[in-house]
Amino acid sequence: MVDLIAKRYVNALLGSSTPQTRADYSETLNTISSIFSNKDIASFIASPVVEKDKKISLVIDSLGDNIDATMKNFIRVVGENGRLELVPAISKMLNYEIQKDTNKYDGKVYSSGSLTQDELNSLEERLKAHTGSQIALTQVDDSFDGMKVVVEDLGIEVNFSKQRVKEQLIEFITKALS
C-alpha cells in the first residue's frame, strides 16, 4: 500500500521535472529521509496530536534555503495529505526511477578484507558486462567471512562464503562415502 501511494507522488515529480531537477529533488528527499532517521523527529512527524502545518514547517525549515518552490509545494502537498512519513519511501522510489532512466546503479561490496580500487573497478566491469548497466560499487567493511556483492535495485546478490564452501565440501565427501 505504501509503495502504491509513494509511486503516485514519484510519478508527479517525474512528470513535472527535467533530468537535472530530478537529481536535485532526489538529493532533497534523501536529506529529508536522513532527518527522519532521528527517532524523535520520526515520532513527531507520525504523531496525530501535532498539527500538519507544524510538521510541514519542521521539514521545510530543516532544509533552509536549499529548496526550490516546486519542492516546497510538493512537501506541502504531501504534508497536507498526512503522508510526510512516506518521504523515505518516496525518496527510495525516486532514486530507483532515476537509476533506471540513466541505467546507472549503486551497489555494495561486503567483505572482511579491504579491496583495492582496481579490484572494485574489475568487479564493476564484470557486472557491467553481465547486466548491461553501469554499476558503482562501494565497499562496506563487514565481518562476513567471504565476499558479497549486492545491487539491490537490480535484484543482484552474489556471495562467496568460506563457511558455505566448507559445508558443501563436507556434504559432498559424506555422500561420496555413503
Rosetta silent file (secondary structure, phi, psi, omega in degrees, C-alpha in Angstrom):
SEQUENCE: MVDLIAKRYVNALLGSSTPQTRADYSETLNTISSIFSNKDIASFIASPVVEKDKKISLVIDSLGDNIDATMKNFIRVVGENGRLELVPAISKMLNYEIQKDTNKYDGKVYSSGSLTQDELNSLEERLKAHTGSQIALTQVDDSFDGMKVVVEDLGIEVNFSKQRVKEQLIEFITKALS
SCORE:     score description
SCORE:     0.000 S_00000001
   1 L     0.000  -43.610  179.292    0.000    0.000    0.000 S_00000001
   2 H   -60.495  -42.995 -179.236    2.821    2.369    0.909 S_00000001
   3 H   -63.364  -38.362  179.292    4.537    1.675   -2.413 S_00000001
   4 H   -64.352  -42.986  179.793    1.378    2.433   -4.392 S_00000001
   5 H   -68.498  -45.206  179.747    0.909    5.770   -2.673 S_00000001
   6 H   -61.081  -38.421 -179.592    4.606    6.658   -2.930 S_00000001
   7 H   -59.802  -38.077  178.834    4.580    5.732   -6.636 S_00000001
   8 H   -63.645  -42.115  178.483    1.889    8.346   -7.311 S_00000001
   9 H   -67.314  -39.077  177.882    3.987   11.069   -5.729 S_00000001
  10 H   -63.761  -43.852  178.204    7.078    9.905   -7.623 S_00000001
  11 H   -60.860  -37.583  177.397    5.153    9.947  -10.905 S_00000001
  12 H   -64.066  -42.681  178.016    4.039   13.510  -10.158 S_00000001
  13 H   -65.822  -43.593 -179.498    7.648   14.569   -9.575 S_00000001
  14 H   -64.822  -36.812 -178.451    8.898   12.769  -12.674 S_00000001
  15 H   -72.183  -21.204 -175.930    6.160   14.275  -14.823 S_00000001
  16 L  -114.625   25.289 -176.094    6.919   17.827  -13.774 S_00000001
  17 L  -142.172  162.183  174.061   10.714   17.806  -13.854 S_00000001
  18 L   -97.819  167.165  178.182   13.772   17.665  -16.059 S_00000001
  19 H   -55.372  -37.445  179.771   16.619   15.186  -15.503 S_00000001
  20 H   -69.019  -44.115 -179.493   18.648   17.859  -13.675 S_00000001
  21 H   -69.333  -28.333  175.506   15.808   18.894  -11.371 S_00000001
  22 H   -61.020  -42.929  178.670   15.083   15.217  -10.689 S_00000001
  23 H   -63.379  -40.520  177.503   18.590   14.847   -9.319 S_00000001
  24 H   -64.743  -42.963  178.632   18.066   17.942   -7.161 S_00000001
  25 H   -63.078  -40.556  179.269   14.710   16.618   -5.922 S_00000001
  26 H   -62.187  -43.875  178.913   16.296   13.274   -5.160 S_00000001
  27 H   -62.110  -42.804  178.559   19.034   14.950   -3.141 S_00000001
  28 H   -63.199  -46.038 -179.856   16.462   16.994   -1.210 S_00000001
  29 H   -66.973  -33.845  175.321   14.310   13.951   -0.473 S_00000001
  30 H   -64.406  -38.621  177.231   17.395   11.969    0.588 S_00000001
  31 H   -63.396  -45.779  178.570   18.230   14.765    3.033 S_00000001
  32 H   -62.184  -41.802  179.574   14.707   14.698    4.446 S_00000001
  33 H   -60.479  -39.325  178.790   14.866   10.903    4.710 S_00000001
  34 H   -67.229  -32.268  176.011   18.072   11.139    6.716 S_00000001
  35 H   -65.519  -37.068 -178.885   16.347   13.600    9.055 S_00000001
  36 H   -69.519  -13.849  178.586   13.556   11.060    9.548 S_00000001
  37 L   -71.715  -16.228  173.472   16.090    8.523   10.811 S_00000001
  38 L   -73.750  122.091 -174.324   16.130   10.503   14.073 S_00000001
  39 H   -61.826  -36.547 -179.713   13.563    8.737   16.280 S_00000001
  40 H   -65.899  -43.090  178.946   12.364   11.950   17.943 S_00000001
  41 H   -68.040  -41.998  179.190   11.684   13.635   14.616 S_00000001
  42 H   -61.035  -41.143  179.433   10.063   10.497   13.199 S_00000001
  43 H   -70.691  -33.270  175.706    7.719   10.252   16.192 S_00000001
  44 H   -62.799  -45.850 -179.412    6.928   13.984   15.895 S_00000001
  45 H   -65.928  -38.924 -177.299    6.012   13.548   12.212 S_00000001
  46 H   -79.694  -13.387 -175.310    3.949   10.411   12.896 S_00000001
  47 L   -68.090  128.763  176.947    2.114   11.934   15.868 S_00000001
  48 L   -76.764  -12.268 -178.297   -1.604   12.557   15.255 S_00000001
  49 L   -78.592  -32.758 -177.274   -1.566   15.195   18.017 S_00000001
  50 L   -78.022  135.776  179.801    0.792   17.564   16.168 S_00000001
  51 L   -66.410  148.032 -179.078   -0.820   19.848   13.595 S_00000001
  52 H   -59.646  -39.654 -178.513    0.023   19.242    9.946 S_00000001
  53 H   -61.281  -36.943  178.708    1.280   22.809    9.498 S_00000001
  54 H   -68.029  -38.709  178.295    3.869   22.336   12.255 S_00000001
  55 H   -64.341  -46.156 -179.498    5.083   19.118   10.666 S_00000001
  56 H   -61.791  -45.003  179.691    5.338   20.750    7.250 S_00000001
  57 H   -61.068  -41.548  178.733    7.178   23.754    8.701 S_00000001
  58 H   -58.511  -46.902 -177.618    9.647   21.489   10.501 S_00000001
  59 H   -66.774  -47.040 -178.036   10.515   19.654    7.289 S_00000001
  60 H   -66.469  -43.369 -179.581   10.749   22.767    5.117 S_00000001
  61 H   -65.631  -30.565 -179.790   12.696   24.752    7.731 S_00000001
  62 H   -66.544  -21.193 -179.700   15.171   21.897    8.195 S_00000001
  63 H   -87.323  -14.390 -179.864   16.232   22.320    4.566 S_00000001
  64 L    67.178 -137.216 -178.385   16.995   26.021    4.925 S_00000001
  65 L   -89.887    3.121 -176.136   17.391   27.904    1.655 S_00000001
  66 L   -86.156   37.858 -177.219   18.332   24.754   -0.297 S_00000001
  67 L  -139.525  133.338  178.130   14.812   24.184   -1.570 S_00000001
  68 L   -90.267  171.690 -174.417   13.070   25.463   -4.678 S_00000001
  69 H   -62.953  -38.286 -179.043    9.405   26.452   -4.919 S_00000001
  70 H   -64.798  -44.368  179.631    8.314   23.226   -6.625 S_00000001
  71 H   -67.777  -36.873  177.588    9.849   21.020   -3.938 S_00000001
  72 H   -61.985  -44.327  177.567    8.422   23.251   -1.221 S_00000001
  73 H   -65.111  -38.506  178.587    4.950   22.854   -2.754 S_00000001
  74 H   -60.507  -47.674  179.527    5.496   19.110   -3.110 S_00000001
  75 H   -63.248  -38.954  179.137    6.350   18.765    0.577 S_00000001
  76 H   -63.015  -44.023  179.228    3.376   20.936    1.471 S_00000001
  77 H   -64.335  -44.926  178.589    1.002   18.721   -0.567 S_00000001
  78 H   -60.322  -43.561 -179.849    2.450   15.537    0.928 S_00000001
  79 H   -67.459  -40.950  179.779    2.123   17.032    4.414 S_00000001
  80 H   -65.285  -27.982  176.554   -1.413   18.326    3.907 S_00000001
  81 L   -86.013    4.884  177.210   -2.439   14.827    2.867 S_00000001
  82 L    69.712   33.276 -174.999   -0.921   13.490    6.098 S_00000001
  83 L  -124.684   26.828  179.267    1.756   11.479    4.339 S_00000001
  84 H   -60.922  -30.396  179.862    5.043   13.029    5.419 S_00000001
  85 H   -67.518   -9.845  177.013    6.092    9.700    6.934 S_00000001
  86 H   -86.498   -4.515 -176.973    6.130    8.355    3.348 S_00000001
  87 H   -55.567  -43.435  177.062    9.003   10.651    2.335 S_00000001
  88 H   -59.840  -38.365  177.891   11.669    7.930    2.833 S_00000001
  89 H   -68.523  -39.391  177.705    9.667    5.560    0.590 S_00000001
  90 H   -63.816  -43.484  179.617    9.158    8.327   -1.982 S_00000001
  91 H   -60.578  -47.521 -179.361   12.884    9.106   -1.865 S_00000001
  92 H   -61.991  -42.721 -178.688   13.875    5.473   -2.353 S_00000001
  93 H   -69.218  -37.930  177.199   11.443    5.042   -5.239 S_00000001
  94 H   -64.938  -42.692  176.843   12.572    8.280   -6.924 S_00000001
  95 H   -58.541  -42.624  179.244   16.214    7.159   -6.643 S_00000001
  96 H   -62.115  -45.288 -179.176   15.261    3.853   -8.251 S_00000001
  97 H   -63.758  -39.659  177.941   13.447    5.576  -11.133 S_00000001
  98 H   -64.800  -43.515  178.374   16.396    7.898  -11.752 S_00000001
  99 H   -62.760  -39.747 -179.924   18.793    4.945  -11.753 S_00000001
 100 H   -65.686  -41.274  179.907   16.528    3.067  -14.143 S_00000001
 101 H   -66.537  -38.634 -177.682   16.317    6.047  -16.519 S_00000001
 102 H   -91.284   -9.333 -177.989   20.084    6.618  -16.535 S_00000001
 103 L    59.841   33.465  177.466   20.956    2.888  -16.381 S_00000001
 104 E  -124.297  125.999 -175.372   23.386    3.653  -13.542 S_00000001
 105 E  -125.460  156.328  176.077   23.067    1.772  -10.273 S_00000001
 106 E  -105.835  140.039  178.416   24.779    1.767   -6.904 S_00000001
 107 E  -136.854  167.910 -179.437   25.959   -1.429   -5.272 S_00000001
 108 E  -127.683  144.286  175.223   27.800   -2.524   -2.170 S_00000001
 109 E  -114.131  118.058  177.616   30.605   -4.992   -1.598 S_00000001
 110 E   -99.411  124.918 -178.299   30.620   -6.592    1.851 S_00000001
 111 E  -156.733  146.201  176.951   33.952   -8.062    2.812 S_00000001
 112 L   -77.373  -26.213  178.329   36.022   -8.592    5.925 S_00000001
 113 L  -100.802  163.749 -178.935   39.152   -7.658    3.983 S_00000001
 114 L   -89.385  136.724  176.515   39.885   -4.481    2.099 S_00000001
 115 L  -101.555  146.683  176.300   39.687   -4.410   -1.704 S_00000001
 116 L   -78.693  165.109  178.601   41.846   -2.166   -3.855 S_00000001
 117 H   -63.651  -34.986  177.518   40.304    0.337   -6.235 S_00000001
 118 H   -63.600  -39.819  178.229   41.493   -1.803   -9.165 S_00000001
 119 H   -66.679  -40.455  176.308   39.646   -4.818   -7.758 S_00000001
 120 H   -63.261  -42.695  178.446   36.473   -2.751   -7.311 S_00000001
 121 H   -61.893  -39.919  178.312   36.816   -1.457  -10.880 S_00000001
 122 H   -63.099  -43.802  176.554   37.239   -5.019  -12.142 S_00000001
 123 H   -61.338  -42.313  179.021   34.079   -6.102  -10.322 S_00000001
 124 H   -60.419  -43.876 -179.925   32.209   -3.114  -11.769 S_00000001
 125 H   -64.196  -41.212  179.064   33.319   -4.019  -15.305 S_00000001
 126 H   -66.036  -40.248  177.179   32.258   -7.657  -14.893 S_00000001
 127 H   -66.665  -36.503  178.024   28.866   -6.615  -13.551 S_00000001
 128 H   -64.269  -41.750  178.531   28.502   -4.154  -16.430 S_00000001
 129 H   -65.042  -35.406 -178.476   29.229   -6.926  -18.936 S_00000001
 130 H   -76.595  -39.946 -173.349   26.704   -9.186  -17.213 S_00000001
 131 H  -102.541  -23.111 -174.805   23.889   -6.644  -16.738 S_00000001
 132 L    79.957   10.029 -178.770   24.487   -4.022  -19.412 S_00000001
 133 L  -118.599  149.313  174.868   24.231   -1.351  -16.711 S_00000001
 134 E   -78.554  125.383 -177.320   26.796    0.985  -15.224 S_00000001
 135 E  -125.596  126.020  176.677   27.296   -0.018  -11.583 S_00000001
 136 E  -102.624  117.905 -177.650   29.232    1.989   -8.992 S_00000001
 137 E  -100.125  141.136  171.552   30.380   -0.183   -6.108 S_00000001
 138 E  -123.564  143.594 -177.377   31.296    0.971   -2.634 S_00000001
 139 E   -91.446  137.362  176.237   32.962   -1.252   -0.097 S_00000001
 140 E  -118.825  121.356  177.012   31.423   -1.867    3.313 S_00000001
 141 E   -69.497  131.298 -174.524   33.631   -3.371    5.986 S_00000001
 142 L  -147.357  162.106  178.007   31.816   -6.325    7.419 S_00000001
 143 L   -88.971   10.464  179.498   32.510   -9.420    9.446 S_00000001
 144 L   -62.337  124.389 -177.307   31.220  -11.545    6.550 S_00000001
 145 L   -84.505   80.103 -176.289   33.682  -14.410    6.098 S_00000001
 146 E   148.314 -143.406  178.136   33.998  -14.140    2.347 S_00000001
 147 E  -144.987  141.861  178.255   32.651  -11.561   -0.070 S_00000001
 148 E  -136.637  131.109  177.423   29.157  -10.462   -1.037 S_00000001
 149 E  -113.189  126.241 -177.581   28.180   -8.067   -3.839 S_00000001
 150 E  -128.140  124.708  170.137   24.695   -6.545   -3.668 S_00000001
 151 E  -121.261   91.514 -169.374   22.988   -4.320   -6.243 S_00000001
 152 H   -59.772  -43.886 -175.542   19.585   -4.030   -4.624 S_00000001
 153 H   -69.633  -17.948  175.183   17.755   -2.151   -7.382 S_00000001
 154 H  -100.227   -4.146 -179.560   18.730   -4.778   -9.954 S_00000001
 155 L    71.927   30.239 -178.630   17.999   -7.681   -7.626 S_00000001
 156 E  -103.851  129.021  171.342   21.588   -8.907   -7.754 S_00000001
 157 E  -144.284  115.639  179.726   23.241  -10.624   -4.812 S_00000001
 158 E  -123.035  129.861  178.359   26.348  -12.709   -5.346 S_00000001
 159 E  -141.142  155.737  176.016   28.308  -14.135   -2.457 S_00000001
 160 E  -133.001  114.159 -177.870   31.163  -16.427   -1.689 S_00000001
 161 E  -116.358  130.152  177.900   31.344  -17.681    1.867 S_00000001
 162 H   -61.466  -38.622 -179.706   34.171  -19.801    3.213 S_00000001
 163 H   -63.361  -42.713 -179.376   31.732  -21.445    5.621 S_00000001
 164 H   -65.698  -40.246  177.926   29.341  -22.400    2.808 S_00000001
 165 H   -63.493  -41.900  178.649   32.154  -23.915    0.722 S_00000001
 166 H   -61.016  -45.694  179.721   33.300  -25.886    3.755 S_00000001
 167 H   -63.245  -41.653  179.689   29.750  -27.199    4.377 S_00000001
 168 H   -66.860  -37.117  178.241   29.307  -28.166    0.718 S_00000001
 169 H   -65.676  -43.984  177.645   32.655  -29.952    0.690 S_00000001
 170 H   -62.574  -43.413  178.989   31.748  -31.950    3.816 S_00000001
 171 H   -61.790  -42.488  179.595   28.354  -32.807    2.314 S_00000001
 172 H   -63.498  -43.514 -179.248   29.994  -33.941   -0.934 S_00000001
 173 H   -65.412  -43.271  179.690   32.508  -36.130    0.910 S_00000001
 174 H   -65.826  -35.659  176.390   29.833  -37.765    3.088 S_00000001
 175 H   -67.361  -39.025 -179.273   27.699  -38.506    0.016 S_00000001
 176 H   -67.538  -33.007 -179.833   30.711  -39.983   -1.767 S_00000001
 177 H   -81.089  -17.069 -178.171   31.488  -42.229    1.190 S_00000001
 178 L   -79.800    0.000    0.000   27.899  -43.436    1.535 S_00000001
